[in-house]
Amino acid sequence: MPLELFHRCTGPEENMKYRIDKDWWPIHVAALEDSIKKDPDMPPLIVHYVEDDFELNDGNTRFQAYTNLGVKEVNVIVWITEEAEYQDFLKLYGKYAQGAPVIRR
């Protein structure tokens, strides 16, 4: 999916939902950039689609590394808990999910 659809919720900035040490953050992001350059096969980002938005639940540092490297699309696992939000997601973003497995509980 296009990286531009997502936004971080973890980082050193004041407005982040989950704050990370400002000295640790750039070191870890830079290390991930190096890893991605050597082998771009990384785990997918995990995002929660809720209230017409995506919350990045896993992969905030990878997201920042991808952004810094100019990556436009990434592999993503999207989880949705409500049927109405699932239907909304399909209307708005279904083209990205074509052929993807859907697991229901």
N, C-alpha and C positions, 0 to 999 in steps of 0.2 A: 504494500500500500504506500501511497505517497507520504513521505516523512512529514511534509508540511501540514498534514491533518492533525498531528499530535503536538503536545506541549509537555514540557517537564513539570513534575510536581516535587522533584527532589533536586537540591542544589544549595549552594552557599548564599544565594540571594535572599533578601529579607522577605520577599513575597512568596517564597516556596512553602508548600504545605509541610514538607519534610526537609529540615535544614541539615546540611552536611558541612563539616569543617572546611573553611575557605582555603586552608593550606593543602588539605588532602585532595580536594576536588580536581584541581588542574593536573596534578600528578597522575591520578587514576585515569582521567580522560586522555591525557597524552599517551599513557601506556596502552590504552585501548586503541587509539589511533594507530600506533605502531603495529599492534596485533592485527587490526583490520587490513592494513597495508600488506602484511605478510600473508595473511589467509583471511579473505573476506567471509568465509563460512562461519558465521557467528549464530548464537541462539536467537530465536525471534524475540521481538519486543512483545510484552504482554500488556494489552490495553483493555480497560473496562469501558464499554460504551454505555453511558448513563446520562439521562437528561439531555439528549442531543449533543453530547460531547464525548471526547475520549480522555480518560484518565490513564496516564502511563504508570502502570503498577510495577513493572519490572523492565529495566533497561534504560533508566534515566542517563547513566553515564555513557552507555552505548549510543543512545540518541544524540547526546552532545558530541561524541566523537564522530558519528556519521554526519552530523550537521557541519562540523568543522572541516570534514573531508569533502563536503559537497555532494554527498550521497543523496539521491532523490527518492529512491524507493527501497523499502526494507521488508523482510518477512515479519509477519505479525500474527499473534494469536489474539483474537478478540473474544472477550467473554461478556455475555449479556444475561441478565437475570430475569428480566420481565418480557413477556410475550409482546407487549405493545412496543417496547424499545427494539426488540428483534425485528419486528415488521418495519419500524421506522428506519433501522439500519439497512435493511434490504432495499427499501425505496431509495435511500440516499447513496448507499455505498455497495449495493449488491453486485455491481460489476466486478468489484475486487474479490468477491467471495465465490464467484462461479467455480464450481467443481471442488470447493473446499469442503471437508467433512464438517458436519454439524453434530454435536454431541448434546443430547437432551437428557435431563434428569427428571 
